[in-house]
């Protein structure tokens, strides 16, 4: 790579910029997987993250002696953060706890959520505005749009909060279809 950069020195800022984008995006994903306890995925991502970082930083130390290279490094870092967040939102890895507060009958919402293969628990409570029902459900992050659409259709005035959860056990969750199950008739 050194000879290539010696022939085309104007490419160095681009290599630094795109290397940092990949490096920082991988770092964002690694942190996500570490926080979710994915002990097999996180180290693999970390390996490639550090490998790319070492290559980029070694090129900076050996050749980058101008402001453009330094700005490329900083811009790649900032862009990598942005792209890492976009990737994280797209893959939507993990589960979310919805805690929903409504003045309407919570049993109806529980039945709506159950009809969509989402387990839900209702708690009757008293709030500052009178009696309310609190409904809790744990869903995959990929389903948040579907859940929020269901909630808004049920009661546009309800209030809810979400919490990121690390793990869950048992409960009512839709069965996952394996990608290869279509290839095995009768299964």
C-alpha positions as CSV (number, residue, x, y, z in Angstrom):
1,X,0.0,0.0,0.0
2,X,2.9,2.3,0.7
3,X,4.1,2.2,-2.9
4,X,0.6,2.9,-4.1
5,X,0.3,6.0,-1.9
6,X,3.7,7.2,-3.0
7,X,2.5,7.1,-6.6
8,X,-0.8,8.8,-5.8
9,X,-0.3,11.0,-2.7
10,X,-3.5,12.9,-3.4
11,X,-5.5,9.7,-2.5
12,X,-4.2,9.7,1.1
13,X,-6.9,12.0,2.5
14,X,-9.6,9.9,0.8
15,X,-8.2,6.7,2.2
16,X,-8.0,8.3,5.7
17,X,-11.6,9.6,5.4
18,X,-13.2,6.4,4.2
19,X,-11.1,4.2,6.5
20,X,-12.3,6.3,9.5
21,X,-15.9,6.0,8.4
22,X,-15.6,2.2,8.3
23,X,-13.6,2.1,11.6
24,X,-16.0,4.3,13.5
25,X,-19.1,2.7,12.1
26,X,-17.8,-0.7,13.2
27,X,-17.0,0.8,16.6
28,X,-20.6,1.9,17.0
29,X,-21.9,-1.5,16.1
30,X,-19.4,-3.2,18.5
31,X,-20.7,-1.0,21.3
32,X,-24.2,-2.0,20.5
33,X,-23.4,-5.7,20.5
34,X,-21.4,-5.4,23.7
35,X,-24.3,-3.6,25.4
36,X,-26.7,-6.4,24.3
37,X,-24.4,-9.2,25.5
38,X,-23.5,-10.5,22.0
39,X,-20.3,-12.1,23.1
40,X,-19.5,-13.7,19.8
41,X,-20.2,-10.9,17.4
42,X,-18.6,-8.0,19.3
43,X,-15.0,-9.4,19.3
44,X,-15.1,-10.1,15.6
45,X,-16.3,-6.6,14.9
46,X,-13.7,-5.2,17.3
47,X,-10.9,-7.1,15.5
48,X,-11.7,-5.5,12.1
49,X,-12.3,-2.1,13.8
50,X,-8.9,-2.0,15.3
51,X,-7.2,-3.4,12.2
52,X,-8.6,-0.6,10.1
53,X,-7.7,1.9,12.7
54,X,-4.1,0.7,12.8
55,X,-3.8,0.9,9.1
56,X,-5.2,4.4,8.9
57,X,-3.3,5.8,11.9
58,X,0.0,4.3,10.6
59,X,-0.5,6.1,7.2
60,X,-1.1,9.3,9.1
61,X,2.0,9.0,11.2
62,X,4.2,8.0,8.2
63,X,2.9,10.4,5.5
64,X,0.2,12.8,6.6
65,X,1.9,16.1,7.2
66,X,-0.7,18.5,6.0
67,X,-3.9,19.9,7.3
68,X,-6.0,18.2,4.7
69,X,-5.1,14.7,6.0
70,X,-5.9,15.8,9.6
71,X,-9.2,17.2,8.4
72,X,-10.0,14.0,6.6
73,X,-9.3,12.1,9.8
74,X,-11.7,14.3,11.8
75,X,-14.4,14.4,9.0
76,X,-14.2,10.6,8.7
77,X,-14.7,10.2,12.4
78,X,-17.7,12.5,12.4
79,X,-19.2,10.9,9.3
80,X,-18.5,7.4,10.8
81,X,-20.5,8.3,13.9
82,X,-23.5,9.4,11.7
83,X,-23.3,6.3,9.5
84,X,-22.9,4.0,12.5
85,X,-26.1,5.4,14.0
86,X,-28.0,4.9,10.7
87,X,-26.8,1.3,10.4
88,X,-27.7,0.7,14.1
89,X,-31.2,2.0,13.4
90,X,-31.6,-0.1,10.3
91,X,-30.6,-3.4,11.9
92,X,-32.6,-2.6,15.1
93,X,-30.9,-5.3,17.2
94,X,-32.5,-6.1,20.6
95,X,-35.7,-5.6,22.5
96,X,-37.6,-2.7,23.8
97,X,-40.0,-2.5,26.8
98,X,-43.0,-0.3,26.1
99,X,-44.8,1.1,29.1
100,X,-48.1,2.6,27.9
101,X,-50.4,4.8,30.0
102,X,-54.0,5.3,28.7
103,X,-57.3,6.5,30.1
104,X,-59.1,4.0,27.8
105,X,-59.8,0.4,28.7
106,X,-56.4,-1.3,28.7
107,X,-58.0,-4.7,28.1
108,X,-58.8,-3.7,24.6
109,X,-55.2,-2.7,23.9
110,X,-53.9,-5.9,25.4
111,X,-56.2,-7.9,23.1
112,X,-55.0,-5.8,20.1
113,X,-51.3,-6.5,21.0
114,X,-52.0,-10.2,21.6
115,X,-53.7,-10.5,18.2
116,X,-50.4,-9.3,16.7
117,X,-48.4,-11.9,18.7
118,X,-47.2,-9.4,21.3
119,X,-47.5,-10.4,24.9
120,X,-48.9,-7.6,27.1
121,X,-49.6,-7.1,30.7
122,X,-52.2,-4.6,32.1
123,X,-52.0,-2.9,35.4
124,X,-54.7,-0.6,36.8
125,X,-53.4,2.5,38.5
126,X,-54.4,6.0,39.6
127,X,-52.6,9.0,38.2
128,X,-52.8,12.8,38.6
129,X,-55.6,12.8,36.1
130,X,-57.6,9.9,37.5
131,X,-57.7,6.2,36.9
132,X,-55.5,4.9,34.1
133,X,-54.4,1.6,32.7
134,X,-50.7,0.8,32.3
135,X,-49.8,-1.8,29.7
136,X,-46.4,-3.2,29.3
137,X,-45.1,-5.2,26.4
138,X,-41.6,-6.3,25.2
139,X,-41.0,-6.3,21.5
140,X,-38.1,-6.6,19.1
141,X,-36.8,-3.2,18.0
142,X,-37.6,-4.0,14.4
143,X,-41.3,-3.9,15.4
144,X,-41.4,-0.4,16.9
145,X,-43.1,1.2,13.9
146,X,-45.8,-1.4,14.0
147,X,-46.3,-1.0,17.7
148,X,-46.4,2.8,17.6
149,X,-49.0,2.6,14.7
150,X,-51.1,0.3,16.8
151,X,-50.9,2.5,19.8
152,X,-51.8,5.7,17.9
153,X,-54.8,4.0,16.3
154,X,-56.0,2.8,19.7
155,X,-55.6,6.1,21.6
156,X,-54.0,9.1,20.0
157,X,-53.8,10.8,23.4
158,X,-52.0,8.0,25.2
159,X,-48.5,8.4,26.8
160,X,-45.8,5.8,26.5
161,X,-42.1,5.4,27.4
162,X,-39.7,2.9,26.1
163,X,-36.7,1.3,27.7
164,X,-33.9,-0.6,26.0
165,X,-33.6,-4.0,27.6
166,X,-30.6,-6.3,27.5
167,X,-32.3,-9.7,27.7
168,X,-35.6,-11.3,28.1
169,X,-36.8,-14.8,29.0
170,X,-40.0,-16.6,28.3
171,X,-43.1,-14.6,27.5
172,X,-45.1,-14.3,24.3
173,X,-43.0,-13.7,21.2
174,X,-43.7,-14.5,17.6
175,X,-42.1,-17.6,16.3
176,X,-39.1,-16.9,14.1
177,X,-39.0,-18.5,10.7
178,X,-35.7,-19.8,9.7
179,X,-34.5,-18.7,6.3
180,X,-33.8,-22.3,5.2
181,X,-37.2,-23.7,6.5
182,X,-38.7,-23.1,3.0
183,X,-36.2,-25.5,1.6
184,X,-37.3,-28.3,3.9
185,X,-40.9,-29.3,3.0
186,X,-42.9,-30.6,5.9
187,X,-41.0,-28.7,8.5
